[in-house]
Amino acid sequence: MPRAGVCSCWGGQVLPLLLAYICYLLLGATIFQRLEKQAEAQSRDQFQLEKLRFLENYTCLDQQALEQFVQVILEAWVKGVNPKGNSTNPSNWDFGSSFFFAGTVVTTIGYGNLAPSTEAGQVFCVFYALMGIPLNVVFLNHLGTGLRAHLTTLDRWEDHPRHSQLLQVLGLALFLTLGTLVILIFPPMFFSHVEGWSFREGFYFAFITLSTIGFGDYVVGTDPSKHYIAVYRSLAAIWILLGLAWLAVVLSLGSLLLHRCSRLWQLIRGLDVKDGAAPGSEPRSQKIPFSA
Amino acid sequence: MRSTTLLALLALVLLYLVSGALVFQALEQPHEQQVQKDLEDGRDQFLKDHPCVSQKNLEGFIKLVAEALGGGANPETSWTNSSNHSSAWNLGSAFFFSGTIITTIGYGNIALHTDAGRLFCIFYALVGIPLFGMLLAGVGDRLGSSLRRGIGHIEAVFLKWHVPPGLVRMLSAVLFLLIGCLLFVLTPTFVFSYMESWSKLEAIYFVIVTLTTVGFGDYVPGDGTGQNSPAYQPLVWFWILFGLAYFASVLTTIGNWLRAVSRRTRAEMGGLTAQAASWTGTVTARVTQRTGPSAPPPEKEQPLLPSSLPAPPAVAEPAHRPGSPAPAEKVETPPPTASALDYPSENLAFIDESSDTQSERGCALPRAPRGRRRPNPTKKPSRPRGPGRLRDKAVPV
């Protein structure tokens, strides 16, 4: 009996989650379609008009030659070469860029603006990711643990008088505020300034990066018209590492707070159960088989 | 000890990144230079064949094409058949895009351009990533249970043949990896190779890049010909869902192996010759034992790895436990240490199952017993994992 119940509970748990997941995907699909489809159509029409204007201005061109040239540009784009500028463009695969790329692999951000094109690069990337991703997780765990060590006194909340408890809350609030500023506010402002983005675009880039979604529509250090200092991308990589560790700490704190709220709720329910002597005896007898 | 471990890990990660950077640079830079040269040759040839176009005007046109590419429009289509061009934002593609957000794969083959789209994306991801994590946990439990049951039968056969228990555990771990690879890596590789006209290497490269959620976007299913059936992309979705659950356990297993190797190294360096010999034997036995139980515990941790942000807290638990037995190795006899290492993971599995059962029923009576279990400190970390993620994601904003 209990085993059958456990099995049905598991099955019952997965199906609602699956349905919620599918509904969530459909909802997102509909909204993204509504928001982006119009902008896409407008962009495509604009390009066609510009192409027509280009052809009208230069009579020696025919449609076939122009399409052929566009194909050349497209192939270069797919290979990761920026068709703007000329051969003096900074290489996508110099050491700094390669280091940044390796970092996006092991953190699973994977912008995709740059990807290995050679077979050897792709094979190496597969094994590099398989070993690097667990290594990155272990390292972030230790980094988060180290950061969390400064907040160990949080565990003694209930043992301290009100004054100390207030200090703990203030310390926690200060930690969260400072972390938000250092990780989520100042870096986007800095990136916006260096890259020429608006703050919204900088914040969008920061969010897409730290959540490890990594679309690659905005990536630091990729504009050929700008001259970046050598350590710029390295600083970005360090920010990513610290940001991921800080988010891990925030997640742990959130779990801890939820645990304490749940515990308080249990205490309240315990008091309610004690008030009624008759119903109290029945749950006590049933506690034993569950704990077993 | 902890700060030393942290510094060692930092050095190891940096060394790994530097070595990877050097290899990628050596492999990719020559190819990139060749493509750059081809592009310039193409441009020079174009100017030579059409003298009425000036250098400056051509640069402007190239910039226009690049902006169109960045905007997601396909410049290959001509105006005559622009009506036939399939939109990147039809419902199927948008569904696919939504899935890449909440799984954090993020191919980036199509990108958001409106401010409203970007703002919605931020909130959509904050809610969707934890939701997907919970679904992955459920699917991972079912998948892990099925695989364990199947492997359990094979273990019984081995035991009948009087194979040593340690060897049986190692064989079980290897079987777990092989069956999973066959189901979630090799089979999809052949399917994608056939459907998308990719080579085998390109297909397996795509499979790994997707299931690890790196998601470069240089290869994306459904991007090629429009001949795919309507069921194609939904099937890709279910493959990604089950594949992520499996891959989370694989990555966790590799992480466990890294920690075991680290512990073995420390034990060997720290002890005397005689003690080192006995400790090596103990660590070897422990690693062998771990390979067996290492399969079930990763199932519990699966939802955390696909979104790498929650992963560190989960790994924190096993990281703490190896720390406390380490001094015990020098003071006490090995058997209690081994049993202490094995006990917490089993306890965690029990806690997760019991908490799932209770939360599923929802009646008042089963909830009351929770109060008794809470004083046990080992039980605390596992309970708030699910709901914690929802609020945790909101905090950074």
Chai-1 contact restraints between the chains, C-beta under 6 A:
chainA,res_idxA,chainB,res_idxB,connection_type,confidence,min_distance_angstrom,max_distance_angstrom,comment,restraint_id
A,V6,B,T357,contact,1.0,0.0,6.0,A-B,restraint_1
A,C9,B,T357,contact,1.0,0.0,6.0,A-B,restraint_2
A,C9,B,E360,contact,1.0,0.0,6.0,A-B,restraint_3
A,G12,B,E360,contact,1.0,0.0,6.0,A-B,restraint_4
A,Q13,B,G138,contact,1.0,0.0,6.0,A-B,restraint_5
A,Q13,B,E360,contact,1.0,0.0,6.0,A-B,restraint_6
A,V14,B,G138,contact,1.0,0.0,6.0,A-B,restraint_7
A,V14,B,R142,contact,1.0,0.0,6.0,A-B,restraint_8
A,L17,B,M134,contact,1.0,0.0,6.0,A-B,restraint_9
A,L17,B,L135,contact,1.0,0.0,6.0,A-B,restraint_10
A,L17,B,G138,contact,1.0,0.0,6.0,A-B,restraint_11
A,Y21,B,L135,contact,1.0,0.0,6.0,A-B,restraint_12
A,Y24,B,G128,contact,1.0,0.0,6.0,A-B,restraint_13
A,Y24,B,L131,contact,1.0,0.0,6.0,A-B,restraint_14
A,L25,B,F95,contact,1.0,0.0,6.0,A-B,restraint_15
A,L25,B,S98,contact,1.0,0.0,6.0,A-B,restraint_16
A,L25,B,G99,contact,1.0,0.0,6.0,A-B,restraint_17
A,G28,B,S98,contact,1.0,0.0,6.0,A-B,restraint_18
A,G28,B,Y124,contact,1.0,0.0,6.0,A-B,restraint_19
A,A29,B,L91,contact,1.0,0.0,6.0,A-B,restraint_20
A,A29,B,A94,contact,1.0,0.0,6.0,A-B,restraint_21
A,A29,B,F95,contact,1.0,0.0,6.0,A-B,restraint_22
A,A29,B,S98,contact,1.0,0.0,6.0,A-B,restraint_23
A,I31,B,F120,contact,1.0,0.0,6.0,A-B,restraint_24
A,F32,B,A94,contact,1.0,0.0,6.0,A-B,restraint_25
A,F32,B,F97,contact,1.0,0.0,6.0,A-B,restraint_26
A,Q33,B,W89,contact,1.0,0.0,6.0,A-B,restraint_27
A,Q33,B,L91,contact,1.0,0.0,6.0,A-B,restraint_28
A,Q33,B,A94,contact,1.0,0.0,6.0,A-B,restraint_29
A,L35,B,T114,contact,1.0,0.0,6.0,A-B,restraint_30
A,L35,B,A116,contact,1.0,0.0,6.0,A-B,restraint_31
A,L35,B,G117,contact,1.0,0.0,6.0,A-B,restraint_32
A,E36,B,W89,contact,1.0,0.0,6.0,A-B,restraint_33
A,E36,B,G117,contact,1.0,0.0,6.0,A-B,restraint_34
A,K37,B,S87,contact,1.0,0.0,6.0,A-B,restraint_35
A,K37,B,W89,contact,1.0,0.0,6.0,A-B,restraint_36
A,A39,B,H113,contact,1.0,0.0,6.0,A-B,restraint_37
A,A39,B,T114,contact,1.0,0.0,6.0,A-B,restraint_38
A,E40,B,G72,contact,1.0,0.0,6.0,A-B,restraint_39
A,E40,B,A88,contact,1.0,0.0,6.0,A-B,restraint_40
A,E40,B,W89,contact,1.0,0.0,6.0,A-B,restraint_41
A,S43,B,G71,contact,1.0,0.0,6.0,A-B,restraint_42
A,S43,B,A73,contact,1.0,0.0,6.0,A-B,restraint_43
A,R44,B,A73,contact,1.0,0.0,6.0,A-B,restraint_44
A,F47,B,A68,contact,1.0,0.0,6.0,A-B,restraint_45
A,F47,B,A73,contact,1.0,0.0,6.0,A-B,restraint_46
A,Q48,B,W79,contact,1.0,0.0,6.0,A-B,restraint_47
A,E50,B,L64,contact,1.0,0.0,6.0,A-B,restraint_48
A,F54,B,F61,contact,1.0,0.0,6.0,A-B,restraint_49
A,Y58,B,C52,contact,1.0,0.0,6.0,A-B,restraint_50
A,Y58,B,V53,contact,1.0,0.0,6.0,A-B,restraint_51
A,C60,B,H50,contact,1.0,0.0,6.0,A-B,restraint_52
A,C60,B,C52,contact,1.0,0.0,6.0,A-B,restraint_53
A,L61,B,H50,contact,1.0,0.0,6.0,A-B,restraint_54
A,F69,B,F46,contact,1.0,0.0,6.0,A-B,restraint_55
A,V70,B,V65,contact,1.0,0.0,6.0,A-B,restraint_56
A,V70,B,P75,contact,1.0,0.0,6.0,A-B,restraint_57
A,V72,B,G42,contact,1.0,0.0,6.0,A-B,restraint_58
A,I73,B,V65,contact,1.0,0.0,6.0,A-B,restraint_59
A,A76,B,V35,contact,1.0,0.0,6.0,A-B,restraint_60
A,A76,B,L39,contact,1.0,0.0,6.0,A-B,restraint_61
A,W77,B,L69,contact,1.0,0.0,6.0,A-B,restraint_62
A,K79,B,V35,contact,1.0,0.0,6.0,A-B,restraint_63
A,V81,B,V35,contact,1.0,0.0,6.0,A-B,restraint_64
A,V81,B,Q36,contact,1.0,0.0,6.0,A-B,restraint_65
A,P83,B,I62,contact,1.0,0.0,6.0,A-B,restraint_66
A,P83,B,A66,contact,1.0,0.0,6.0,A-B,restraint_67
A,K84,B,K63,contact,1.0,0.0,6.0,A-B,restraint_68
A,K84,B,A66,contact,1.0,0.0,6.0,A-B,restraint_69
A,N92,B,E32,contact,1.0,0.0,6.0,A-B,restraint_70
A,W93,B,Q25,contact,1.0,0.0,6.0,A-B,restraint_71
A,W93,B,E28,contact,1.0,0.0,6.0,A-B,restraint_72
A,W93,B,Q29,contact,1.0,0.0,6.0,A-B,restraint_73
A,W93,B,E32,contact,1.0,0.0,6.0,A-B,restraint_74
A,F95,B,A21,contact,1.0,0.0,6.0,A-B,restraint_75
A,F95,B,Q25,contact,1.0,0.0,6.0,A-B,restraint_76
A,S98,B,A21,contact,1.0,0.0,6.0,A-B,restraint_77
A,S98,B,F24,contact,1.0,0.0,6.0,A-B,restraint_78
A,S98,B,Q25,contact,1.0,0.0,6.0,A-B,restraint_79
A,F99,B,L17,contact,1.0,0.0,6.0,A-B,restraint_80
A,F99,B,A21,contact,1.0,0.0,6.0,A-B,restraint_81
A,F101,B,F24,contact,1.0,0.0,6.0,A-B,restraint_82
A,A102,B,L17,contact,1.0,0.0,6.0,A-B,restraint_83
A,A102,B,G20,contact,1.0,0.0,6.0,A-B,restraint_84
A,A102,B,A21,contact,1.0,0.0,6.0,A-B,restraint_85
A,G103,B,L17,contact,1.0,0.0,6.0,A-B,restraint_86
A,V105,B,V214,contact,1.0,0.0,6.0,A-B,restraint_87
A,T108,B,T212,contact,1.0,0.0,6.0,A-B,restraint_88
A,T108,B,T213,contact,1.0,0.0,6.0,A-B,restraint_89
A,T108,B,V214,contact,1.0,0.0,6.0,A-B,restraint_90
A,T108,B,S308,contact,1.0,0.0,6.0,A-B,restraint_91
A,G110,B,V214,contact,1.0,0.0,6.0,A-B,restraint_92
A,G110,B,G215,contact,1.0,0.0,6.0,A-B,restraint_93
A,G110,B,F216,contact,1.0,0.0,6.0,A-B,restraint_94
A,G112,B,G108,contact,1.0,0.0,6.0,A-B,restraint_95
A,G112,B,F216,contact,1.0,0.0,6.0,A-B,restraint_96
A,G112,B,G217,contact,1.0,0.0,6.0,A-B,restraint_97
A,A115,B,F216,contact,1.0,0.0,6.0,A-B,restraint_98
A,A115,B,D218,contact,1.0,0.0,6.0,A-B,restraint_99
A,P116,B,E28,contact,1.0,0.0,6.0,A-B,restraint_100
A,S117,B,H31,contact,1.0,0.0,6.0,A-B,restraint_101
A,T118,B,L27,contact,1.0,0.0,6.0,A-B,restraint_102
A,T118,B,H31,contact,1.0,0.0,6.0,A-B,restraint_103
A,E119,B,L201,contact,1.0,0.0,6.0,A-B,restraint_104
A,A120,B,L27,contact,1.0,0.0,6.0,A-B,restraint_105
A,G121,B,L27,contact,1.0,0.0,6.0,A-B,restraint_106
A,G121,B,E28,contact,1.0,0.0,6.0,A-B,restraint_107
A,Q122,B,Y205,contact,1.0,0.0,6.0,A-B,restraint_108
A,F124,B,V23,contact,1.0,0.0,6.0,A-B,restraint_109
A,V126,B,I208,contact,1.0,0.0,6.0,A-B,restraint_110
A,Y128,B,G20,contact,1.0,0.0,6.0,A-B,restraint_111
A,A129,B,T212,contact,1.0,0.0,6.0,A-B,restraint_112
A,A129,B,V214,contact,1.0,0.0,6.0,A-B,restraint_113
A,G132,B,Y16,contact,1.0,0.0,6.0,A-B,restraint_114
A,I133,B,T212,contact,1.0,0.0,6.0,A-B,restraint_115
A,I133,B,L251,contact,1.0,0.0,6.0,A-B,restraint_116
A,P134,B,L251,contact,1.0,0.0,6.0,A-B,restraint_117
A,P134,B,I254,contact,1.0,0.0,6.0,A-B,restraint_118
A,P134,B,G255,contact,1.0,0.0,6.0,A-B,restraint_119
A,V137,B,G255,contact,1.0,0.0,6.0,A-B,restraint_120
A,V137,B,A311,contact,1.0,0.0,6.0,A-B,restraint_121
A,V137,B,V315,contact,1.0,0.0,6.0,A-B,restraint_122
A,V138,B,G255,contact,1.0,0.0,6.0,A-B,restraint_123
A,F139,B,L9,contact,1.0,0.0,6.0,A-B,restraint_124
A,F139,B,V13,contact,1.0,0.0,6.0,A-B,restraint_125
A,L140,B,P312,contact,1.0,0.0,6.0,A-B,restraint_126
A,N141,B,P312,contact,1.0,0.0,6.0,A-B,restraint_127
A,N141,B,V315,contact,1.0,0.0,6.0,A-B,restraint_128
A,N141,B,A316,contact,1.0,0.0,6.0,A-B,restraint_129
A,N141,B,A319,contact,1.0,0.0,6.0,A-B,restraint_130
A,H142,B,L6,contact,1.0,0.0,6.0,A-B,restraint_131
A,H142,B,L9,contact,1.0,0.0,6.0,A-B,restraint_132
A,G144,B,P312,contact,1.0,0.0,6.0,A-B,restraint_133
A,T145,B,A316,contact,1.0,0.0,6.0,A-B,restraint_134
A,G146,B,L6,contact,1.0,0.0,6.0,A-B,restraint_135
A,L184,B,P396,contact,1.0,0.0,6.0,A-B,restraint_136
A,Y204,B,R118,contact,1.0,0.0,6.0,A-B,restraint_137
A,F207,B,I122,contact,1.0,0.0,6.0,A-B,restraint_138
A,S211,B,A125,contact,1.0,0.0,6.0,A-B,restraint_139
A,T212,B,T104,contact,1.0,0.0,6.0,A-B,restraint_140
A,T212,B,S308,contact,1.0,0.0,6.0,A-B,restraint_141
A,I213,B,I101,contact,1.0,0.0,6.0,A-B,restraint_142
A,I213,B,T104,contact,1.0,0.0,6.0,A-B,restraint_143
A,I213,B,G106,contact,1.0,0.0,6.0,A-B,restraint_144
A,G214,B,G106,contact,1.0,0.0,6.0,A-B,restraint_145
A,F215,B,G106,contact,1.0,0.0,6.0,A-B,restraint_146
A,F215,B,G108,contact,1.0,0.0,6.0,A-B,restraint_147
A,F215,B,A111,contact,1.0,0.0,6.0,A-B,restraint_148
A,G216,B,G108,contact,1.0,0.0,6.0,A-B,restraint_149
A,D217,B,A111,contact,1.0,0.0,6.0,A-B,restraint_150
A,L247,B,L309,contact,1.0,0.0,6.0,A-B,restraint_151
A,A248,B,P312,contact,1.0,0.0,6.0,A-B,restraint_152
A,V250,B,D392,contact,1.0,0.0,6.0,A-B,restraint_153
A,V250,B,V395,contact,1.0,0.0,6.0,A-B,restraint_154
A,L251,B,P310,contact,1.0,0.0,6.0,A-B,restraint_155
A,L251,B,P313,contact,1.0,0.0,6.0,A-B,restraint_156
A,L251,B,D392,contact,1.0,0.0,6.0,A-B,restraint_157
A,S252,B,P313,contact,1.0,0.0,6.0,A-B,restraint_158
A,G254,B,G388,contact,1.0,0.0,6.0,A-B,restraint_159
A,G254,B,R391,contact,1.0,0.0,6.0,A-B,restraint_160
A,G254,B,D392,contact,1.0,0.0,6.0,A-B,restraint_161
A,S255,B,P384,contact,1.0,0.0,6.0,A-B,restraint_162
A,S255,B,G388,contact,1.0,0.0,6.0,A-B,restraint_163
A,L258,B,P384,contact,1.0,0.0,6.0,A-B,restraint_164
A,L258,B,P387,contact,1.0,0.0,6.0,A-B,restraint_165
A,L258,B,G388,contact,1.0,0.0,6.0,A-B,restraint_166
A,H259,B,K380,contact,1.0,0.0,6.0,A-B,restraint_167
A,H259,B,P384,contact,1.0,0.0,6.0,A-B,restraint_168
A,Q266,B,G371,contact,1.0,0.0,6.0,A-B,restraint_169
A,G270,B,G371,contact,1.0,0.0,6.0,A-B,restraint_170
A,P283,B,L365,contact,1.0,0.0,6.0,A-B,restraint_171
A,P283,B,A368,contact,1.0,0.0,6.0,A-B,restraint_172
A,Q286,B,L365,contact,1.0,0.0,6.0,A-B,restraint_173
A,K287,B,P369,contact,1.0,0.0,6.0,A-B,restraint_174
A,F290,B,P369,contact,1.0,0.0,6.0,A-B,restraint_175
A,S291,B,P369,contact,1.0,0.0,6.0,A-B,restraint_176
